[in-house]
Amino acid sequence: MTEELPGGSGGVESDERASVETEREKAAAEVERELAMMFRRARKMSLEVAAEVHPELDPASYGLLLMVADAGSLRAIEVAERIGLDKSTVSRQLANLERLELLRRVPDPEDGRARLIQLSESGRSRLDRARQRRSRHLRQDFVQWSTEDLHQFARLLGKLNAMY
């Protein structure tokens, strides 16, 4: 129920609130559309970069490869927990990455019975080259953007990533 404003005009405040809510809904819809576009482009980029790393590398395994690269080394169970998949699915992906000579298993220095997953030399080299090419490409794409816009975009992406 809308509170009456002094002077007898109760609808102005209500109209302003409805206008703000409608504008917010429009803005949220724009964000949703742009995110969907960004996710489609990211999937396409992942396909391309995965193929650069190795012709037989699928995008899902590429994501797993990036996770291991960023972590340095992990146990298979940690990979499964971080990626949110069951251990058997992750185990198959890891075995495929080993077959492609992108990952290797090494003894865990803290537990001789356990094994750690880490990038192989070939995996590191291939991934580094693909990342460098992708980075050069992105920098070329952003050449028209101001430094202020880049900082703002990075800040907003950080805020988005913190939500999840």
Secondary structure, 3 states (H helix, E strand, C coil): CCCCCCCCCCHHHHHHHHHHHHHHHHHHHHHHHHHHHHHHHHHHHHHHHHHHHCCCCCHHHHHHHHHHHHHCCECHHHHHHHHCCCHHHHHHHHHHHHHCCCEEEEEECCEEEEEEEEECHHHHHHHHHHHHHHHHHHHHHCCCCCHHHHHHHHHHHHHHHHHC
